[in-house]
Amino acid sequence: MQQVETIIEKHKGRPGTLIPILLDIQNEYRYLPEEALVMVSEKLSVPLSRIYSLATFYKAFSLKPRGKHSVSVCLGTACHVQGSTLIIEKFERDLSVKRGQTTKDLSFDLEEVHCVGCCGLAPVVTVDKDLYGKVTLTKVPSILKKYRSATAEPVN
């Protein structure tokens, strides 16, 4: 929990630090460990119930361990029409998880989103901050392969 203390100290004395502290903890651990939330509560004199309220309200936070890489498949209208439902089902099979779950080895999360804002590239998949357009079923394995290997360069 030394990292949590360092994060708290980094924000010390600034107003409105709770959410930035939680974001930094989330970035460090890929989720919000209970021990970290208790420490934040004690150090900031903020009720633990308030911290849990924020942590469960914002989708950016997770109370369960998250994967190293976040895969999001757009199911918005343009993507849906172009077959994104089949794409997300392919990711589910290849990763052996359902939407909203994390792989057992904590390598990947699989999420559905409802608009990425790139309708002209439908169907769209994002992995972390990388965007893939006009994704087909045959591209799914090569996308995952890039993130399973040491380097994570976008696949076109």
DSSP file (Angstrom, degrees, kcal/mol; ACC not computed):
  #  RESIDUE AA STRUCTURE BP1 BP2  ACC     N-H-->O    O-->H-N    N-H-->O    O-->H-N    TCO  KAPPA ALPHA  PHI   PSI    X-CA   Y-CA   Z-CA
    1    1 A M     >        0   0    0      0, 0.0     4,-1.8     0, 0.0     3,-0.2   0.000 360.0 360.0 360.0   8.7    0.0    0.0    0.0
    2    2 A Q  H  >  +     0   0    0      1,-0.2     4,-2.2     2,-0.2     5,-0.2   0.876 360.0  57.0 -61.0 -37.3    3.0    2.3   -0.3
    3    3 A Q  H  > S+     0   0    0      1,-0.2     4,-2.4     2,-0.2    -1,-0.2   0.879 104.0  52.9 -62.1 -37.0    1.9    3.3   -3.7
    4    4 A V  H  > S+     0   0    0      2,-0.2     4,-2.6     1,-0.2    -1,-0.2   0.917 108.2  49.8 -65.4 -42.9   -1.4    4.5   -2.2
    5    5 A E  H  X S+     0   0    0     -4,-1.8     4,-2.6     1,-0.2    -1,-0.2   0.914 110.8  50.3 -60.1 -42.7    0.4    6.6    0.4
    6    6 A T  H  X S+     0   0    0     -4,-2.2     4,-2.1     2,-0.2    -2,-0.2   0.908 110.7  49.3 -62.0 -42.8    2.5    8.2   -2.4
    7    7 A I  H  X S+     0   0    0     -4,-2.4     4,-1.2     2,-0.2    -2,-0.2   0.923 111.5  48.6 -62.5 -45.7   -0.6    8.9   -4.5
    8    8 A I  H >X S+     0   0    0     -4,-2.6     4,-0.6     1,-0.2     3,-0.6   0.925 111.3  50.1 -61.9 -44.6   -2.4   10.5   -1.5
    9    9 A E  H >< S+     0   0    0     -4,-2.6     3,-0.8     1,-0.2    -1,-0.2   0.869 103.9  59.7 -61.6 -37.3    0.7   12.6   -0.7
   10   10 A K  H 3< S+     0   0    0     -4,-2.1    -1,-0.2     1,-0.2    -2,-0.2   0.834 113.8  36.8 -60.1 -33.0    0.9   13.8   -4.3
   11   11 A H  H X< S+     0   0    0     -4,-1.2     3,-1.8    -3,-0.6    -1,-0.2   0.430  87.6 134.8 -99.2  -1.4   -2.6   15.3   -4.0
   12   12 A K  T << S+     0   0    0     -3,-0.8    -3,-0.1    -4,-0.6    32,-0.0  -0.175  70.3  14.4 -57.2 136.1   -2.2   16.6   -0.4
   13   13 A G  T 3  S+     0   0    0      1,-0.3    -1,-0.2     0, 0.0    -4,-0.0   0.373  96.3 114.9  85.4  -4.9   -3.5   20.1    0.3
   14   14 A R    X   -     0   0    0     -3,-1.8     3,-0.5     1,-0.0    -1,-0.3  -0.794  67.5-117.7 -98.7 140.8   -5.4   20.5   -3.0
   15   15 A P  T 3  S+     0   0    0      0, 0.0    -1,-0.0     0, 0.0    -3,-0.0  -0.422  93.0  21.3 -72.3 151.5   -9.2   20.9   -2.9
   16   16 A G  T 3  S+     0   0    0     -2,-0.1     3,-0.2     1,-0.1     0, 0.0   0.879  76.4 143.2  64.8  41.2  -11.3   18.2   -4.7
   17   17 A T    <>  +     0   0    0     -3,-0.5     4,-2.5     1,-0.2     5,-0.2   0.579  41.2  87.9 -91.3  -9.3   -8.7   15.5   -4.6
   18   18 A L  H  > S+     0   0    0      1,-0.2     4,-2.5     2,-0.2     5,-0.2   0.939  91.9  42.1 -60.1 -51.1  -10.8   12.5   -4.0
   19   19 A I  H  > S+     0   0    0      1,-0.2     4,-2.7     2,-0.2    -1,-0.2   0.932 115.0  49.9 -65.3 -44.9  -11.6   11.6   -7.6
   20   20 A P  H  > S+     0   0    0      0, 0.0     4,-2.3     0, 0.0    -1,-0.2   0.892 111.5  50.4 -59.2 -36.5   -8.1   12.3   -8.8
   21   21 A I  H  X S+     0   0    0     -4,-2.5     4,-2.4     2,-0.2    -2,-0.2   0.941 111.3  47.5 -64.3 -46.4   -6.7   10.1   -6.0
   22   22 A L  H  X S+     0   0    0     -4,-2.5     4,-2.7    -5,-0.2    -1,-0.2   0.893 111.3  51.6 -62.8 -39.1   -9.2    7.3   -7.0
   23   23 A L  H  X S+     0   0    0     -4,-2.7     4,-2.5     2,-0.2    -1,-0.2   0.916 110.2  48.6 -62.9 -42.6   -8.2    7.6  -10.7
   24   24 A D  H  X S+     0   0    0     -4,-2.3     4,-2.0     2,-0.2    -2,-0.2   0.901 112.4  48.2 -64.5 -40.2   -4.5    7.4   -9.8
   25   25 A I  H  X S+     0   0    0     -4,-2.4     4,-2.7     2,-0.2     6,-0.4   0.926 111.1  51.1 -64.7 -43.7   -5.1    4.3   -7.7
   26   26 A Q  H  X S+     0   0    0     -4,-2.7     4,-2.4     1,-0.2    -2,-0.2   0.907 110.7  49.1 -58.9 -42.6   -7.2    2.8  -10.5
   27   27 A N  H  < S+     0   0    0     -4,-2.5    -1,-0.2     1,-0.2    -2,-0.2   0.867 113.3  47.4 -65.4 -36.1   -4.4    3.4  -12.9
   28   28 A E  H  < S+     0   0    0     -4,-2.0    -2,-0.2    -5,-0.2    -1,-0.2   0.922 129.7  18.9 -70.9 -45.5   -1.8    1.9  -10.6
   29   29 A Y  H  < S-     0   0    0     -4,-2.7    37,-0.3     2,-0.4    -2,-0.2   0.543  95.9-122.4-105.6 -10.1   -3.8   -1.3   -9.7
   30   30 A R  S  < S+     0   0    0     -4,-2.4    36,-0.5    -5,-0.4     2,-0.3   0.574  92.9  34.2  68.6  12.4   -6.3   -1.5  -12.6
   31   31 A Y  S    S-     0   0    0     -6,-0.4    -2,-0.4    -5,-0.2    32,-0.2  -0.941  96.4 -92.1-170.1 178.8   -9.0   -1.5  -10.0
   32   32 A L        -     0   0    0     30,-2.9    -6,-0.1    -2,-0.3     5,-0.0  -0.846  39.4-149.2-107.1  97.3   -9.7    0.0   -6.5
   33   33 A P     >  -     0   0    0      0, 0.0     4,-1.8     0, 0.0     3,-0.4  -0.356  18.4-124.6 -64.5 144.1   -8.6   -2.5   -3.9
   34   34 A E  H  > S+     0   0    0      1,-0.2     4,-2.3     2,-0.2     5,-0.2   0.887 110.9  55.9 -55.5 -42.5  -10.6   -2.4   -0.7
   35   35 A E  H  > S+     0   0    0      1,-0.2     4,-2.1     2,-0.2    -1,-0.2   0.872 106.4  51.4 -60.6 -36.5   -7.5   -1.8    1.4
   36   36 A A  H  > S+     0   0    0     -3,-0.4     4,-2.5     2,-0.2    -1,-0.2   0.901 108.7  50.1 -67.3 -40.7   -6.7    1.3   -0.7
   37   37 A L  H  X S+     0   0    0     -4,-1.8     4,-2.4     2,-0.2    -2,-0.2   0.888 110.0  50.5 -66.3 -38.6  -10.2    2.7   -0.2
   38   38 A V  H  X S+     0   0    0     -4,-2.3     4,-2.3     2,-0.2    -1,-0.2   0.916 110.9  49.4 -63.3 -42.7   -9.9    2.2    3.6
   39   39 A M  H  X S+     0   0    0     -4,-2.1     4,-3.0     2,-0.2     5,-0.2   0.915 110.8  49.2 -63.5 -43.4   -6.6    4.0    3.6
   40   40 A V  H  X S+     0   0    0     -4,-2.5     4,-2.5     1,-0.2     6,-0.3   0.921 110.3  52.0 -61.2 -43.8   -7.9    6.9    1.5
   41   41 A S  H  X>S+     0   0    0     -4,-2.4     5,-1.5     1,-0.2     4,-1.0   0.926 114.2  42.3 -57.5 -47.1  -10.9    7.1    3.9
   42   42 A E  H  <5S+     0   0    0     -4,-2.3    -2,-0.2     3,-0.2     3,-0.2   0.926 116.6  46.3 -67.8 -46.0   -8.6    7.3    6.9
   43   43 A K  H  <5S+     0   0    0     -4,-3.0    -2,-0.2     1,-0.2    -1,-0.2   0.841 122.5  34.7 -69.1 -33.9   -6.0    9.7    5.5
   44   44 A L  H  <5S-     0   0    0     -4,-2.5    -1,-0.2    -5,-0.2    -2,-0.2   0.503 102.4-126.3 -98.2  -4.8   -8.5   12.1    4.1
   45   45 A S  T  <5 +     0   0    0     -4,-1.0    -3,-0.2     1,-0.2    -4,-0.1   0.912  61.3 144.0  56.6  43.9  -11.1   11.8    6.9
   46   46 A V      < -     0   0    0     -5,-1.5    -1,-0.2    -6,-0.3    -2,-0.1  -0.945  59.0-104.0-112.0 132.2  -13.8   11.0    4.3
   47   47 A P    >>  -     0   0    0      0, 0.0     4,-1.6     0, 0.0     3,-0.8  -0.273  22.2-131.0 -56.1 137.5  -16.4    8.4    5.1
   48   48 A L  H 3> S+     0   0    0      1,-0.3     4,-2.6     2,-0.2     5,-0.2   0.836 107.7  62.1 -58.6 -33.2  -15.8    5.1    3.4
   49   49 A S  H 3> S+     0   0    0      1,-0.2     4,-2.0     2,-0.2    -1,-0.3   0.869 102.1  50.7 -62.3 -36.3  -19.5    5.1    2.3
   50   50 A R  H <> S+     0   0    0     -3,-0.8     4,-2.0     2,-0.2    -1,-0.2   0.902 110.3  49.4 -66.9 -40.9  -18.8    8.3    0.3
   51   51 A I  H  X S+     0   0    0     -4,-1.6     4,-2.7     1,-0.2    -2,-0.2   0.927 112.3  47.0 -64.9 -44.7  -15.8    6.8   -1.4
   52   52 A Y  H  X S+     0   0    0     -4,-2.6     4,-2.0     1,-0.2     5,-0.2   0.866 108.0  57.7 -64.5 -35.0  -17.8    3.6   -2.3
   53   53 A S  H  X S+     0   0    0     -4,-2.0     4,-1.1    -5,-0.2    -1,-0.2   0.928 112.0  40.3 -60.2 -45.3  -20.6    5.9   -3.6
   54   54 A L  H  X S+     0   0    0     -4,-2.0     4,-2.0     1,-0.2    -2,-0.2   0.912 113.5  54.3 -67.5 -43.4  -18.2    7.5   -6.0
   55   55 A A  H  < S+     0   0    0     -4,-2.7    -2,-0.2     1,-0.2    -1,-0.2   0.792 114.9  39.6 -65.3 -28.3  -16.4    4.3   -6.9
   56   56 A T  H  < S+     0   0    0     -4,-2.0    -1,-0.2    -5,-0.2    -2,-0.2   0.648 111.6  57.7 -95.2 -16.3  -19.7    2.6   -7.9
   57   57 A F  H  < S+     0   0    0     -4,-1.1     2,-0.4    -5,-0.2    -2,-0.2   0.914  96.6  65.3 -78.3 -44.6  -21.2    5.6   -9.6
   58   58 A Y  S >< S-     0   0    0     -4,-2.0     3,-1.5     1,-0.1    -1,-0.1  -0.672  70.1-147.7 -88.7 129.7  -18.5    6.2  -12.2
   59   59 A K  T 3  S+     0   0    0     -2,-0.4    -1,-0.1     1,-0.3    -4,-0.0   0.721  94.0  72.5 -64.6 -21.8  -18.0    3.6  -14.9
   60   60 A A  T 3  S+     0   0    0      2,-0.0     2,-0.3    -3,-0.0    -1,-0.3   0.736  90.4  72.7 -65.7 -21.7  -14.3    4.5  -14.9
   61   61 A F    <   -     0   0    0     -3,-1.5     2,-0.4    -7,-0.2   -38,-0.1  -0.693  61.6-170.8 -99.5 149.0  -13.9    2.8  -11.6
   62   62 A S        -     0   0    0     -2,-0.3   -30,-2.9     1,-0.1     4,-0.1  -1.000  20.7-162.8-136.3 138.1  -13.9   -0.9  -10.8
   63   63 A L  S    S+     0   0    0     -2,-0.4   -29,-0.2   -32,-0.2   -32,-0.1   0.445  81.1  66.9 -94.7  -2.9  -14.0   -2.7   -7.5
   64   64 A K  S    S-     0   0    0    -34,-0.1   -32,-0.1   -31,-0.1    -2,-0.0  -0.882 102.7 -87.5-114.5 149.7  -12.8   -5.9   -9.2
   65   65 A P        -     0   0    0      0, 0.0     2,-0.2     0, 0.0   -34,-0.2  -0.280  47.6-150.5 -55.0 136.9   -9.5   -6.6  -10.8
   66   66 A R        -     0   0    0    -36,-0.5    43,-0.1   -37,-0.3    36,-0.1  -0.679  18.2 -96.0-108.6 162.5   -9.5   -5.5  -14.5
   67   67 A G        -     0   0    0     -2,-0.2    40,-0.3     2,-0.1    41,-0.2  -0.298  27.7-116.7 -74.5 160.8   -7.5   -6.8  -17.4
   68   68 A K  S    S+     0   0    0     38,-1.8     2,-0.4     1,-0.1    40,-0.2   0.849 104.2  38.6 -63.5 -35.0   -4.3   -5.3  -18.7
   69   69 A H  E    S-a  108   0A   0     38,-2.4    40,-2.2    37,-0.1     2,-0.6  -0.957  75.5-146.1-122.3 137.8   -6.0   -4.4  -22.0
   70   70 A S  E     -a  109   0A   0     -2,-0.4    58,-2.7    38,-0.2     2,-0.5  -0.908  11.5-164.2-106.9 117.6   -9.5   -3.2  -22.4
   71   71 A V  E     -aB 110 127A   0     38,-2.6    40,-2.9    -2,-0.6     2,-0.4  -0.886   8.3-175.7-101.7 124.2  -11.4   -4.3  -25.6
   72   72 A S  E     -aB 111 126A   0     54,-3.1    54,-2.7    -2,-0.5     2,-0.5  -0.982   8.8-162.5-122.6 131.4  -14.5   -2.4  -26.5
   73   73 A V  E     -aB 112 125A   0     38,-2.3    40,-2.2    -2,-0.4     2,-0.3  -0.956  20.9-129.1-113.3 125.4  -16.8   -3.3  -29.4
   74   74 A C  E     +a  113   0A   0     50,-2.4    40,-0.2    -2,-0.5    50,-0.2  -0.569  25.2 178.0 -75.6 129.9  -19.2   -0.6  -30.6
   75   75 A L        +     0   0    0     38,-3.2    39,-0.2    -2,-0.3    -1,-0.1   0.080  35.4 133.0-116.3  20.2  -22.8   -1.8  -30.9
   76   76 A G  S  > S-     0   0    0     37,-0.2     4,-3.4     1,-0.1     5,-0.3  -0.105  76.2 -88.1 -62.7 171.8  -24.2    1.5  -32.0
   77   77 A T  H  > S+     0   0    0     37,-0.3     4,-2.6     1,-0.2     5,-0.2   0.898 126.0  44.8 -53.9 -52.0  -26.5    1.6  -35.0
   78   78 A A  H  > S+     0   0    0      1,-0.2     4,-1.3     2,-0.2    -1,-0.2   0.913 118.3  44.2 -62.1 -42.5  -23.9    1.9  -37.8
   79   79 A C  H  4>S+     0   0    0      2,-0.2     5,-2.2     1,-0.2    -2,-0.2   0.903 112.1  52.8 -68.4 -40.8  -21.7   -0.7  -36.2
   80   80 A H  H ><5S+     0   0    0     -4,-3.4     3,-1.7     1,-0.2     5,-0.3   0.929 107.8  50.8 -59.7 -45.3  -24.7   -3.0  -35.5
   81   81 A V  H 3<5S+     0   0    0     -4,-2.6    -1,-0.2     1,-0.3    -2,-0.2   0.829 109.1  52.9 -61.7 -31.6  -25.8   -2.8  -39.2
   82   82 A Q  T 3<5S-     0   0    0     -4,-1.3    -1,-0.3    -5,-0.2    -2,-0.2   0.330 129.7 -91.9 -89.5   7.2  -22.2   -3.7  -40.2
   83   83 A G  T X>5S+     0   0    0     -3,-1.7     4,-1.5    -4,-0.2     3,-0.6   0.728  72.4 146.9  99.3  22.9  -22.1   -6.8  -38.0
   84   84 A S  H 3><S+     0   0    0     -5,-2.2     4,-2.7     1,-0.2     5,-0.2   0.780  70.6  64.7 -65.6 -24.3  -20.7   -5.8  -34.7
   85   85 A T  H 3> S+     0   0    0     -5,-0.3     4,-1.8     1,-0.2    -1,-0.2   0.915 104.5  45.7 -62.4 -41.1  -22.8   -8.3  -32.9
   86   86 A L  H <> S+     0   0    0     -3,-0.6     4,-1.9     2,-0.2    -1,-0.2   0.858 111.1  54.5 -67.4 -35.0  -20.9  -11.1  -34.6
   87   87 A I  H  X S+     0   0    0     -4,-1.5     4,-2.2     2,-0.2    -2,-0.2   0.939 108.9  45.9 -64.9 -47.6  -17.6   -9.3  -33.9
   88   88 A I  H  X S+     0   0    0     -4,-2.7     4,-2.4     1,-0.2    -1,-0.2   0.874 110.9  53.6 -66.5 -34.5  -18.3   -9.1  -30.1
   89   89 A E  H  X S+     0   0    0     -4,-1.8     4,-2.2    -5,-0.2    -1,-0.2   0.880 107.6  51.6 -64.5 -36.7  -19.4  -12.8  -30.1
   90   90 A K  H  X S+     0   0    0     -4,-1.9     4,-2.9     2,-0.2     5,-0.2   0.919 109.5  49.0 -64.8 -44.1  -16.1  -13.7  -31.8
   91   91 A F  H  X S+     0   0    0     -4,-2.2     4,-2.5     2,-0.2     5,-0.3   0.910 109.3  53.6 -60.4 -41.7  -14.2  -11.8  -29.1
   92   92 A E  H  X>S+     0   0    0     -4,-2.4     5,-1.3     1,-0.2     4,-1.2   0.924 112.9  43.0 -59.1 -44.3  -16.3  -13.6  -26.4
   93   93 A R  H  <5S+     0   0    0     -4,-2.2    -2,-0.2     2,-0.2    -1,-0.2   0.942 116.2  46.6 -66.7 -47.3  -15.3  -17.0  -28.0
   94   94 A D  H  <5S+     0   0    0     -4,-2.9    -2,-0.2     1,-0.2    -1,-0.2   0.821 121.8  36.5 -68.0 -31.0  -11.6  -16.1  -28.5
   95   95 A L  H  <5S-     0   0    0     -4,-2.5    -1,-0.2    -5,-0.2    -2,-0.2   0.561 101.7-130.7 -95.9 -10.2  -11.2  -14.7  -25.0
   96   96 A S  T  <5S+     0   0    0     -4,-1.2     2,-0.3    -5,-0.3    -3,-0.2   0.889  71.4 104.9  57.8  42.3  -13.5  -17.2  -23.3
   97   97 A V      < -     0   0    0     -5,-1.3    -1,-0.2    -6,-0.3     2,-0.2  -0.943  65.5-124.9-140.5 163.4  -15.4  -14.4  -21.5
   98   98 A K    >   -     0   0    0     -2,-0.3     3,-1.8     1,-0.1    12,-0.3  -0.628  51.6 -70.1 -99.6 166.5  -18.8  -12.7  -21.8
   99   99 A R  T 3  S+     0   0    0      1,-0.3    12,-0.2    -2,-0.2    -1,-0.1  -0.279 123.0  25.9 -54.6 138.0  -19.3   -8.9  -22.2
  100  100 A G  T 3  S+     0   0    0     10,-3.8    -1,-0.3     1,-0.3     2,-0.2   0.486 103.4 109.6  85.3   2.6  -18.4   -7.1  -19.0
  101  101 A Q    <   -     0   0    0     -3,-1.8     9,-2.0     9,-0.5     2,-0.4  -0.643  60.3-133.0-111.0 168.1  -16.0   -9.8  -17.8
  102  102 A T  B     -C  109   0A   0      7,-0.2     7,-0.2    -2,-0.2    -4,-0.1  -0.932  31.3-105.8-117.8 141.0  -12.2  -10.1  -17.4
  103  103 A T    >   -     0   0    0      5,-3.0     3,-2.1    -2,-0.4    -7,-0.1  -0.278  32.4-112.7 -63.2 153.4  -10.2  -13.0  -18.7
  104  104 A K  T 3  S+     0   0    0      1,-0.3    -1,-0.1    -8,-0.2    -8,-0.0   0.815 118.5  52.5 -58.3 -33.0   -8.9  -15.4  -15.9
  105  105 A D  T 3  S-     0   0    0      3,-0.0    -1,-0.3     1,-0.0    -2,-0.1   0.370 111.9-121.1 -86.0   6.5   -5.3  -14.3  -16.6
  106  106 A L  S <  S+     0   0    0     -3,-2.1   -38,-1.8     2,-0.2    -2,-0.1   0.768  79.3 120.7  59.8  29.2   -6.3  -10.7  -16.2
  107  107 A S  S    S+     0   0    0    -40,-0.3   -38,-2.4     1,-0.2     2,-0.3   0.843  70.3  24.1 -86.3 -37.1   -5.0   -9.9  -19.7
  108  108 A F  E     -a   69   0A   0    -40,-0.2    -5,-3.0   -41,-0.2     2,-0.3  -0.971  51.3-160.9-137.6 145.0   -8.3   -8.6  -21.2
  109  109 A D  E     -aC  70 102A   0    -40,-2.2   -38,-2.6    -2,-0.3     2,-0.5  -0.890  18.9-149.9-107.9 149.7  -11.6   -7.0  -20.4
  110  110 A L  E     +a   71   0A   0     -9,-2.0   -10,-3.8    -2,-0.3    -9,-0.5  -0.980  23.2 168.0-124.7 121.3  -14.4   -7.2  -22.9
  111  111 A E  E     -a   72   0A   0    -40,-2.9   -38,-2.3    -2,-0.5     2,-0.4  -0.916  27.9-138.0-128.5 153.3  -17.0   -4.4  -23.0
  112  112 A E  E     -a   73   0A   0     -2,-0.3     2,-0.3   -40,-0.2   -38,-0.2  -0.910  21.4-171.8-105.5 142.4  -19.7   -3.2  -25.3
  113  113 A V  E     -a   74   0A   0    -40,-2.2   -38,-3.2    -2,-0.4   -37,-0.2  -0.857  21.8-139.1-126.1 164.7  -20.1    0.5  -26.0
  114  114 A H  S    S+     0   0    0      1,-0.3   -37,-0.3    -2,-0.3     2,-0.2   0.341  80.9   4.8-116.4   8.6  -22.9    2.2  -27.9
  115  115 A C        +     0   0    0    -39,-0.1    -1,-0.3   -38,-0.1   -41,-0.0  -0.513  41.2 179.0 177.2 125.5  -21.1    4.8  -30.0
  116  116 A V        -     0   0    0     -2,-0.2    -1,-0.0    -3,-0.1     9,-0.0   0.569  53.6-116.8 -99.6 -15.5  -17.4    5.6  -30.5
  117  117 A G  S    S+     0   0    0      1,-0.0     3,-0.1     2,-0.0    -2,-0.0   0.689  89.7 103.2  87.3  20.0  -18.2    8.4  -32.9
  118  118 A C    >   +     0   0    0      1,-0.1     3,-2.6     2,-0.0     4,-0.2  -0.348  32.9 152.6-126.4  50.2  -16.5    6.8  -35.9
  119  119 A C  G >   +     0   0    0      1,-0.3     3,-1.4     2,-0.2    -1,-0.1   0.774  68.0  63.0 -57.4 -29.7  -19.6    5.6  -37.8
  120  120 A G  G 3  S+     0   0    0      1,-0.3    -1,-0.3    -3,-0.1    -2,-0.0   0.655 103.5  50.3 -69.4 -14.5  -17.8    5.8  -41.2
  121  121 A L  G <  S-     0   0    0     -3,-2.6    13,-4.2    12,-0.0    14,-0.3   0.247  96.5-172.0-103.9  11.0  -15.4    3.1  -40.0
  122  122 A A    <   +     0   0    0     -3,-1.4   -43,-0.1    11,-0.2     2,-0.1  -0.156  59.9  45.6 -57.7 143.2  -18.1    0.7  -38.7
  123  123 A P  S    S-     0   0    0      0, 0.0    12,-2.3     0, 0.0     2,-0.4   0.564  84.2-172.6 -79.8 144.9  -17.8   -1.8  -37.2
  124  124 A V        -     0   0    0      9,-0.2   -50,-2.4   -50,-0.2     2,-0.4  -0.844  13.4-177.9-112.8 139.5  -15.3   -0.3  -34.7
  125  125 A V  E     -BD  73 132A   0      7,-2.4     7,-3.2    -2,-0.4     2,-0.4  -0.989   8.3-160.4-129.3 139.6  -13.3   -1.9  -32.0
  126  126 A T  E     -BD  72 131A   0    -54,-2.7   -54,-3.1    -2,-0.4     2,-0.5  -0.964   5.8-168.0-118.2 143.2  -11.0   -0.2  -29.5
  127  127 A V  E >  S-BD  71 130A   0      3,-2.4     3,-2.7    -2,-0.4     2,-0.3  -0.977  71.7 -47.9-126.0 115.6   -8.2   -1.8  -27.5
  128  128 A D  T 3  S-     0   0    0    -58,-2.7   -56,-0.1    -2,-0.5   -59,-0.1  -0.455 125.4 -23.6  54.5-117.9   -7.0    0.5  -24.9
  129  129 A K  T 3  S+     0   0    0     -2,-0.3     2,-0.4    -3,-0.1    -1,-0.3   0.350 116.4 103.5-102.8   6.0   -6.5    3.8  -26.8
  130  130 A D  E <   -D  127   0A   0     -3,-2.7    -3,-2.4    23,-0.0     2,-0.4  -0.732  58.2-151.2 -92.2 136.6   -6.1    2.1  -30.2
  131  131 A L  E     -D  126   0A   0     -2,-0.4     2,-0.5    -5,-0.2    -5,-0.2  -0.894   7.9-167.0-111.1 135.2   -9.0    2.2  -32.7
  132  132 A Y  E     -D  125   0A   0     -7,-3.2    -7,-2.4    -2,-0.4     3,-0.3  -0.985  10.3-164.2-121.3 123.9   -9.7   -0.4  -35.3
  133  133 A G        +     0   0    0     -2,-0.5   -11,-0.2    -9,-0.2    -9,-0.2  -0.711  65.1  19.1-108.6 160.0  -12.2    0.3  -38.1
  134  134 A K  S    S-     0   0    0    -13,-4.2    -1,-0.2    -2,-0.3   -10,-0.2   0.886  82.4-173.0  51.4  44.6  -14.0   -1.9  -40.6
  135  135 A V        -     0   0    0    -12,-2.3     2,-0.3   -14,-0.3    -1,-0.2  -0.446   6.1-167.7 -71.3 137.4  -13.2   -4.9  -38.3
  136  136 A T    >>  -     0   0    0     -2,-0.2     3,-1.1    -3,-0.1     4,-0.8  -0.767  37.7-103.3-117.6 167.1  -14.1   -8.3  -39.7
  137  137 A L  G >4 S+     0   0    0     -2,-0.3     3,-0.6     1,-0.3    -1,-0.1   0.853 121.7  56.2 -57.6 -35.5  -14.3  -11.7  -38.0
  138  138 A T  G 34 S+     0   0    0      1,-0.2     4,-0.5     2,-0.1    -1,-0.3   0.706 101.9  56.7 -73.5 -18.3  -11.0  -12.7  -39.6
  139  139 A K  G <> S+     0   0    0     -3,-1.1     4,-2.1     1,-0.2    -1,-0.2   0.700  86.3  80.9 -83.3 -19.7   -9.3   -9.6  -38.1
  140  140 A V  H <X S+     0   0    0     -4,-0.8     4,-2.4    -3,-0.6     5,-0.2   0.919  90.5  48.6 -56.8 -50.2  -10.2  -10.5  -34.4
  141  141 A P  H  > S+     0   0    0      0, 0.0     4,-2.3     0, 0.0    -1,-0.2   0.893 112.2  48.9 -60.0 -38.2   -7.4  -13.0  -33.9
  142  142 A S  H  > S+     0   0    0     -4,-0.5     4,-1.5     2,-0.2    -2,-0.2   0.858 109.8  52.3 -71.0 -32.7   -4.7  -10.7  -35.3
  143  143 A I  H  X S+     0   0    0     -4,-2.1     4,-0.9     2,-0.2     3,-0.2   0.953 113.2  43.8 -63.6 -48.8   -5.9   -7.8  -33.1
  144  144 A L  H >X S+     0   0    0     -4,-2.4     4,-1.4     1,-0.2     3,-0.6   0.880 107.3  60.5 -64.2 -37.7   -5.7  -10.0  -30.0
  145  145 A K  H 3X S+     0   0    0     -4,-2.3     4,-1.4     1,-0.2     3,-0.3   0.886  99.0  57.2 -58.2 -40.1   -2.3  -11.4  -31.0
  146  146 A K  H 3< S+     0   0    0     -4,-1.5    -1,-0.2    -3,-0.2    -2,-0.2   0.857 111.2  42.5 -59.3 -35.7   -0.8   -7.9  -31.0
  147  147 A Y  H << S+     0   0    0     -4,-0.9    -1,-0.2    -3,-0.6    -2,-0.2   0.632 109.2  56.9 -89.9 -14.9   -1.8   -7.4  -27.3
  148  148 A R  H  < S+     0   0    0     -4,-1.4    -1,-0.2    -3,-0.3    -2,-0.2   0.709 102.5  69.2 -82.5 -21.8   -0.8  -10.9  -26.2
  149  149 A S  S  < S-     0   0    0     -4,-1.4    -3,-0.0     2,-0.3     0, 0.0  -0.296 102.7 -97.5 -88.6 178.5    2.7  -10.2  -27.5
  150  150 A A  S    S+     0   0    0     -2,-0.1     2,-0.3     2,-0.0    -1,-0.1   0.839 106.0  55.5 -68.5 -35.3    5.2   -7.8  -26.0
  151  151 A T        -     0   0    0      2,-0.0     2,-0.4     1,-0.0    -2,-0.3  -0.761  66.0-157.2-102.8 149.1    4.5   -5.0  -28.4
  152  152 A A        +     0   0    0     -2,-0.3    -5,-0.1    -5,-0.1    -6,-0.1  -0.636  27.4 158.6-124.3  73.6    1.1   -3.5  -28.9
  153  153 A E        -     0   0    0     -2,-0.4    -7,-0.1    -7,-0.2    -2,-0.0  -0.793  47.6 -99.9 -96.5 139.5    1.1   -1.8  -32.3
  154  154 A P        -     0   0    0      0, 0.0     2,-0.5     0, 0.0    -1,-0.1  -0.197  29.7-136.8 -57.7 145.0   -2.3   -1.2  -34.0
  155  155 A V              0   0    0      1,-0.1   -12,-0.0   -16,-0.0   -16,-0.0  -0.881 360.0 360.0-100.9 133.0   -3.3   -3.6  -36.8
  156  156 A N              0   0    0     -2,-0.5    -1,-0.1   -24,-0.1   -23,-0.0   0.433 360.0 360.0-102.6 360.0   -4.8   -2.1  -39.9
